[in-house]
């Protein structure tokens, strides 16, 4: 089921493969779909993704909705690059096909690692420093956006959710990056506070949450070496701009039984539909 009903999720046959992503400009992501702060924008983007062969797109191109989960990198309209699309249930530790898949601990001194420690008070035991945990919490937060697809901009609750996503994925990998705009300790407990949302997905305390299926979300990350350097800088106009996103995936019919069983007891989403945003350049 599409996040917003207007843009379809990525077909399952493109998941767990190397595909070709094209941010066809100039208005691929209108400003109303973007969640912006002074240093950049997140929210929703609507590129086309197609199968690839020999580094070129082949077969039909699907317009889909991808979501900003990475504050360190940029994407601009007309960007085109090869990308690994890896469903969350296929992300390993470590995983060279997934951006930040080499991280499984907190940053200490000059060592690579996540900026912030997270906790998990839901059922089961999970590795809170694994990339799959971080991306799963990000997917859960995406499902909490309050605005509709074209009205994410200007909503303080959605801004708090985007900042919470950036907080969860903030890390020291190939570069040092300023922490993403957390100005409170979460004690205000309002939906306009980013740490409210961090605390929300760290715990299983809301009776309205439902299980998030790890087959139905995928990480979209351009191929990169473990230290974050590009494998092929020529395709990104000199930027380390293999942007990282999350995308919903349409399950294949043979997966329906598994999906019905879900991943209940591991990770959780919540209450409403999702929404989207837009911009010409974005820190995601």
N, C-alpha and C positions, 0 to 999 in steps of 0.2 A: 504494500500500500504506500503510495507516494507520501512524502512528508507533508506536502501542502496540497496535494491533489492536482496541482497544475503541472508540475515537473515530475517526470517519472524517475524512480531510482535506477541505478545502473543494472543492466541485465546480468544475470548470474554467470553467463558464459564469459563475461569479461573480468570476473573476479579471479583472484589468485593467478594473475598473468601480468605480463608487461604490455601496457597499452599506450596509446598516443593521446595526450590531452592537449586541447587547443582552446585557449581563452580568446575566442573570436571577438574582436573589438568592432567599433569603439565603445559600444554600450552593453557589454556582456553582463555587467552587474550595476544596475542603477543605484544611485545614492540612497534611495529609500530602503534598499536591502542591506545596507552597510551599518555596522556598529562602529563608530569612530571615536578615537581619542586623539590627543594632540600628536602622538607619535605614529599613528597608523590606523588602519581599519580592519575589522573582521566581519563576521556575518556570513552571508550566503553568496555563492557565485554560481554562474550557470554556463560552464564550458561544455564543449563536446568531447566525448571520449570514444575511441574506436580501437579495435584490435590493431596490432602493429606487426610488421614483418620487415626485417632488415632496416629497422629504424624509421619506417614510413607507415602512415596509416593505411589500413586495408579494411574493406568491408564497410558496413554502415556506421555512421557517427551518431551517437546518442547524446542528445542534450539532457543534462542531468543537473542536480543541485549538489554542490560540494560545500563543505562547511569549514571555516577557518579554525584551526586548532594550534597554530604555530606562530608565535609572535616574532621569532627571530628572522624569518625570511620574508621576501616580498614577491608579489606577482603583479604583472601589469597586463592590460589588454593586449592581445596579439601574441602573448607568450605561448610557445609550443614546446613540448618536450615529452620524452618517454617517461612513463610512470609505472611503478609497481603498485598494483591494486591488490591488497592482502586483507582478506576477511579477518576479523578479530580472533576468531577461533583458530586461525592458522598462523598467528604471530607467535614466534618462538622466542626463547631467551638464550643467547642474543639472536638477533635477526638482521642480517645484512640487507634484506630487501625492504626494511621499514626504517624510515627516518627516526633516529634516536633509539633504534632497536639495539644499539650497542650499550645502552645505559641500563644499569641495574643496581644503582646505589645513589647516594647523595654526593654532591660536589664537596670536595674538601681541598682547600688550597688551590692548586693548579689542576687538580684531577677533574676529569669530566664526570658529570653526574647531575641529577635533578637538583634544582635550587631549594625546593621545599619538601619536607617530609610530610607524608600523608598517613592517615590511619584508616582502619576498616573495622567497623563494629557490626557488620552484617554477618550472616551465617557463613561458615566455612573459613578456611585459611587461604589467604592470597598473598602474593608477593607485591607489596604496595610500591616497590621501586621498579617493577617491570614495565616495559613500554605498553604491554597489552592492558595492564591495570589503568595506566594513565589515560590511554586512548578510550578505554571503556567508560571511565568516568566522564570524559569529554563528550562521548556520544550520549550518555545519560543527560548531561546538561543541555545539549542541543535540543533534546526532546522537551525541554522546559520553556523554550522561548515563548513569550506571551503574545507577541505581535503576529499579524498575518504575513504572508510571504513578501508583500510589498511595503510593509509598514514596521520594519524593525528599527529604523532610524529614530532617534529621539525618545525611545522608551527607556527610562532609567532602570527598569527591571532587566530588560534584555542586555543593557550595557553591563550590569552587574554580573549576569550570566557569562557574557563573553570574557570579562576580566577574570572570572573564576576559572574558565577554561585555560586562559593564558597562564594563570597562577599554577595550575596543575601540571602544565607541560613546560613551564619555565625550566631552563637547564643551562649548564655550562658544557657545551659540546665542542664545536669548533670555534666558538667566539664567546666573549663575555657580553652578556646582555643585561640591561637594567631590568629589575623585577617589574612585572606588569601592574602598576597602578593600584596596589592594595593599600588603602589609607586607614584601615581600621582593623580591629582584632576580631571582628565578627560578633562582638558582644551585643550590638544593637539588634541583631536577630530580625532584620527587616529584609524584604525581598530586593531592596535596592542596594544591599551590601554584598559585595563579591564573596566575602568569607561566609555569609549565610549559605550560599550555594555550594561552596567547598564543603562546609559542614554537612549540608544536606546529602550530598552523594557519598560522603564518607560513612554514613550510618544508614541503617535500615530501620527507621523509626516512624515513617509515614505510612499509615495503613492504605493509602491510595496508590502506592507504587506497584508496578507490575514488572515482571522479569524482562530484562533486556537480552535479546537473542544475539549471540556473538556471530552467527552466520549472516545476520541481516545488516551488519555494518562493516565497512572496510576502510583501511588506511590507504590514502592516495599519496604516495611519496616518490619523488623523482629519485632514480638511482644515484647513490652517493657512496663514497668510501666511508669507512668507519669513523674517520676523523672529520667528516662533514665536507671534504673537498669534492668537487664535481668529477665524475668519471669522464664527462665530455663538456668542457666549458663552452665550446663553440655554439651550442644550441641555446644558450641563455644570455647571449649578448654581454658576456663578461661578468654577470652577476652570479652569486651562489644562490640562484633563485628557483631551485627545484622546490617549489612550495609544497607544504604538507597539508592535507585536508582529510576530512572524513566524508564518506558517502554512504547512503543507504543502498542496499543490494536487494534485488528481487530474487527470492529463493526459487530454485528449480523445483518442479512438482515432486520429485523423489525425496526432497528434503522436508516435505510438509509434516510428516510424522515427528521428525526430530525437532522441527521448529515448534510444534505444538507442545512438546515436552519442555522446550526452552532451556534456559539456563537459570531457572528459578533458584534463588538461594545464593547466587553469586553476585550479580550486579543488577542495578535497578534504575528504572527511569520513572517519570511521573506524568503528571496529570493532563496536560493538554496536547494540542498538536504542536507543530514547530513553525518557525517563520524564517524569513530571509532578508538579506541586505546586499548593498552594492557599492562599488567604487572603482576608480581607475588604477589605484595602487594601494596595496594593502599589506600590512604586517599581520600574518596569520600564523 
